[in-house]
Amino acid sequence: MEGTLPLASPQEVAAYLGVPVKTLYQWKYRGIGPDVHKVGRHLRYRWSEVDAWVNAQSAYDLAV
């Protein structure tokens, strides 16, 4: 498909989010992380879904 990004591996998403891969697996288990898809026996993420998940996270109110 023209114009689509390749699927991302857990290692790529972990690096992008700045978290350990183990954290992604824990989020998947708890159902709180970005949507993940199984391709064969591999887990893969769509970049658009990762970005949507990041945007949906509430920011802490840092005002004192």
C-alpha positions as CSV (number, residue, x, y, z in Angstrom):
1,M,0.0,0.0,0.0
2,E,1.4,3.3,-1.0
3,G,1.9,5.9,1.7
4,T,1.6,3.5,4.7
5,L,4.2,3.0,7.3
6,P,5.6,-0.4,8.0
7,L,4.4,-2.2,11.2
8,A,6.6,-1.6,14.2
9,S,8.2,-4.3,16.4
10,P,7.9,-4.1,20.2
11,Q,11.6,-3.1,20.3
12,E,10.9,-0.1,18.0
13,V,7.9,1.0,20.0
14,A,9.7,0.7,23.3
15,A,12.5,2.9,22.0
16,Y,10.0,5.4,20.6
17,L,8.2,5.6,24.0
18,G,11.3,5.4,26.1
19,V,10.2,2.4,28.0
20,P,11.5,-1.2,28.4
21,V,10.1,-3.8,26.1
22,K,8.9,-5.7,29.2
23,T,6.7,-2.7,30.0
24,L,5.0,-3.1,26.6
25,Y,4.3,-6.7,27.4
26,Q,2.9,-5.8,30.8
27,W,0.6,-3.2,29.2
28,K,-0.6,-5.7,26.7
29,Y,-1.4,-8.2,29.4
30,R,-3.2,-5.5,31.5
31,G,-5.0,-4.1,28.4
32,I,-3.7,-0.6,28.9
33,G,-1.1,0.0,26.2
34,P,-1.3,0.8,22.6
35,D,-3.2,-1.7,20.4
36,V,-1.0,-4.6,19.3
37,H,-1.5,-7.1,16.5
38,K,-0.3,-10.6,16.1
39,V,1.3,-11.3,12.7
40,G,2.1,-15.0,12.6
41,R,3.8,-15.5,16.0
42,H,5.1,-11.9,16.1
43,L,3.6,-8.9,17.9
44,R,3.5,-5.7,15.7
45,Y,2.2,-2.2,16.3
46,R,0.7,0.3,13.8
47,W,2.5,3.7,14.2
48,S,-0.8,5.6,13.9
49,E,-2.3,3.6,16.7
50,V,0.8,4.1,18.9
51,D,0.5,7.9,18.3
52,A,-3.2,7.9,19.0
53,W,-2.6,6.0,22.3
54,V,0.0,8.6,23.3
55,N,-2.3,11.4,22.4
56,A,-5.1,9.9,24.5
57,Q,-3.0,9.7,27.7
58,S,-3.9,12.3,30.2
59,A,-1.1,14.7,31.1
60,Y,-0.4,15.3,34.8
61,D,-1.4,18.7,36.0
62,L,2.0,20.2,36.9
63,A,0.6,23.5,38.1
64,V,1.3,24.0,41.8
